[in-house]
Amino acid sequence: MPLQCCYPNAAEPCRYELKVILLPQRTEITDAEENLDESEVREAHLAKSLYYIRIGKKEEELEQLKVTESKTVVVGQNMYLVFYTLQIGLFYMDFDIISNSIDKAKNLFEGGVTGRGRTV
């Protein structure tokens, strides 16, 4: 028995993605920027980053992680973003991303341990 797709039309998943996932995230980010503080803005951007990681869009993943990183102040949260970037590099076997992520993780770790604050 052949497997049947739940979408009769090939464009249906794209419409679903746009209506159900991306549009609410855009409005959530806009609402957070207008009405909430920086931590909620960061969380909204992180949710969008994790969505792109889940569906495997490399360029969007990296771009959204950079946006999320620009909204992040805490070193530990920045480390999580670096680990996500490292995970992307390992998945796509992109050695430039891997080496940059390792260097950034070392700098963040050294800066956080010595108390020098956030390093980039």
N, C-alpha and C positions, 0 to 999 in steps of 0.2 A: 504494500500500500504506500503510495508516494506521500511525502510530507506536503502539507498545504500551508501556505503562508496565511497568517491571520489578516493580512492586508491584501485585498483584491487588486489594488492599484499600487504600482511600484513607488509612486510619489507619496503615498499615504504615510509612511514612517517619517518622511521629512516634514510633512504638515503637522503630524503629531508632535514631533520634536519642537517645532516652532511654537505651536499653540500651547502645549502643556508644560514645556520645560524652559525654553529660552525666554519667551515673553514674560512669564512671571518673575524670572531671575532679573531681567532688565528693570522691571518695575520695582522689585525689591531693592535693587541697588540704588535706583533713583530715589525711592522713598527713604532709604537709610541715609543717603547723602543730604537730603533736605531736612529730615525730621529727627534723626538719631545721632548718636555720637560715633566716634571713630571706630570703636570696637565692633559695632553692628555693621558699619560699612565694610570693614575688613572681613567679617563673617560672610557677608553677602558675596563679596568677590571670591572668597575661598570656596563657597558652594559652587560658583560658576567654574572655578578652576578644577574642582574635583569632578564636575560633570564632564568637562572636556577630557580629563584623564580617563574617565570611565568609558567614553565612547571612542577614544583613540585618535583624536585630531591633534597631531603633534604641534603644529605651528600655533594653534589656538591655545593649547595647553601651556606652552612656554610663554606666550604673550600674556595670558591671564595670570600666570604665576608671578610674572614681573610686576603686573599691576597690584596683585595682592601683596607682594613683598614691599612695594612702595607705601602701602597702607599699614604695614606691620612695624611695631616698635620693639616688642619683647624679643630677646635673643632666642629663647626657646621656641617661639612660634616661627621665627626666621629659620631655625634649624629644621623644623618640619617641612618648610617650603623647599629648602635645599635638598632634603631627602626625597621629596616628591620629584624634584628636577633630576636628581641622581637616578631615581627609579625610571624616569622617562628615558634618560640616556642609556641605561642598561637595556631597556626594552627594545629601543631602536638601534642599539649598538653604535651610538654616536659618541665617539671617544672624546671629542671636544667638550661636549656637555658633561661627560663623566669627569674629566680632569678639572674643568671649571667648578663643578659642584664639590668635588673633594677639596679643592683649594679654598673655596668659600666656606665650607664646613670647618676646615682647620682654623681659618681666620675668626669665624664666629665663636668657636670653642675657646680659642686662646683669649679672645676679647672678653668672653663671658666669665671665664675662670679667673682672670686677673682683675676683673672689675673695671676694665677700661671702657665699658659701655659697648654700644653697637658699632660693629665694623662692617664695612661693605667690601 
